[in-house]
């Protein structure tokens, strides 16, 4: 071999690797909030679906028995991540039903008056039974109709 001849080395330089990591970091910083928003919307739709299914069951039961049942109808295991809350009025002619996923800040509520409300996101909290009950006709603050 001749002295002074440089051989080409294979591989990446540190600068090339740092630029690649920076680009990946920027892309992740842009994509992550969009992904979380997408997941939250999916969880909201999931909770809404469960509440609407129970609501339909309640309407079928009241058509048969002329009053709402004392306990909410059960759903399958596909809604195990949704916490449902059911209440009925003293006359058994009105009900309220809520579905919440606290880990995702999602709440959905319906009642026998046809009021359907929900919220999702950082400030979403399930309203108290006094602000969303069996005879509520408008959505409580912090929620919107769907």
C-alpha positions in Angstrom: 0.0 0.0 0.0 1.0 3.5 -0.7 1.5 5.9 2.1 -0.8 8.9 2.2 -3.7 7.4 0.2 -7.0 7.7 2.1 -9.6 5.1 1.9 -13.3 6.0 1.8 -15.0 4.9 4.9 -18.6 3.7 4.9 -21.2 5.0 7.3 -23.0 8.1 8.5 -21.4 11.1 10.1 -22.6 12.5 13.4 -24.1 15.5 11.7 -26.2 13.3 9.4 -27.5 11.3 12.3 -28.3 14.4 14.3 -30.2 15.9 11.4 -32.2 12.7 11.0 -33.1 12.6 14.7 -34.1 16.3 14.6 -36.4 15.7 11.6 -38.0 12.7 13.3 -38.5 14.7 16.4 -40.2 17.5 14.5 -42.5 15.1 12.7 -43.4 13.4 16.0 -44.2 16.7 17.6 -46.6 17.5 14.8 -48.2 14.1 14.5 -48.7 13.3 18.3 -51.4 15.9 19.0 -53.3 14.9 15.9 -53.1 11.3 16.9 -54.4 12.0 20.5 -57.2 14.1 19.1 -58.2 11.3 16.7 -58.1 8.7 19.6 -60.3 11.1 21.8 -62.8 11.4 19.0 -62.9 7.7 18.6 -63.4 7.2 22.4 -66.2 9.8 22.3 -68.0 7.9 19.5 -67.5 4.6 21.4 -69.1 6.1 24.6 -71.9 7.7 22.6 -72.6 4.4 20.9 -72.9 2.6 24.2 -75.2 5.2 25.7 -77.4 5.2 22.6 -77.7 1.4 22.7 -78.7 1.5 26.4 -81.2 4.3 25.6 -82.8 2.2 22.8 -83.1 -0.7 25.2 -84.7 1.6 27.8 -87.2 2.8 25.3 -88.1 -0.8 24.3 -88.5 -1.7 28.0 -90.8 1.3 28.7 -92.9 0.5 25.7 -93.5 -3.0 27.2 -93.9 -2.0 30.9 -95.0 1.6 30.9 -92.1 2.6 33.2 -88.4 2.6 33.1 -86.5 -0.2 34.9 -84.9 0.3 38.3 -81.5 -0.7 36.9 -79.9 0.0 33.5 -79.8 -2.7 31.0 -76.5 -4.5 30.6 -74.2 -4.3 27.6 -71.5 -6.7 26.5 -67.8 -6.6 27.4 -67.0 -4.3 24.4 -68.1 -1.3 26.6 -66.0 -2.4 29.7 -64.0 0.8 29.4 -67.1 3.0 29.7 -68.5 3.8 33.1 -72.3 4.2 32.8 -74.5 6.1 35.3 -78.3 5.6 35.2 -81.0 7.4 37.1 -84.8 7.5 36.9 -87.3 9.9 38.3 -89.6 9.1 41.2 -92.5 8.5 38.8 -90.5 6.0 36.7 -91.5 7.9 33.6 -88.2 9.7 33.0 -84.5 8.7 33.0 -81.0 10.0 32.6 -78.1 8.0 31.4 -74.4 9.0 31.2 -71.3 7.3 29.9 -67.9 8.5 30.9 -64.3 7.5 30.1 -62.3 9.4 32.7 -58.9 8.4 31.4 -59.8 10.1 28.1 -61.9 13.0 29.5 -65.0 11.9 27.6 -68.6 12.2 28.8 -71.9 11.5 26.9 -75.4 11.9 28.4 -79.0 11.3 27.1 -82.3 11.4 28.8 -86.0 10.6 28.2 -86.7 14.2 27.2 -84.5 13.7 24.1 -81.6 15.8 25.4 -78.3 14.5 24.1 -75.1 16.2 25.4 -71.4 15.4 25.4 -67.9 16.7 25.8 -64.4 15.6 25.3 -61.0 17.1 26.0 -59.0 18.6 28.8 -61.8 20.4 30.6 -64.5 17.8 30.1 -66.1 16.6 33.4 -69.3 14.6 33.9 -71.9 17.0 35.2 -73.6 16.4 38.5 -77.0 14.7 38.6 -78.6 18.0 39.5 -77.3 19.7 36.3 -78.1 16.8 34.0 -81.0 14.7 35.1 -84.1 12.9 33.8 -86.0 16.1 33.0 -83.1 18.3 31.8 -84.0 20.0 28.4 -80.7 21.8 27.7 -77.0 20.8 28.0 -75.1 21.8 31.1 -72.2 24.3 30.8 -69.1 22.8 29.4 -71.0 20.3 27.2 -72.7 20.6 23.8 -75.5 18.9 22.1 -74.9 16.2 19.5 
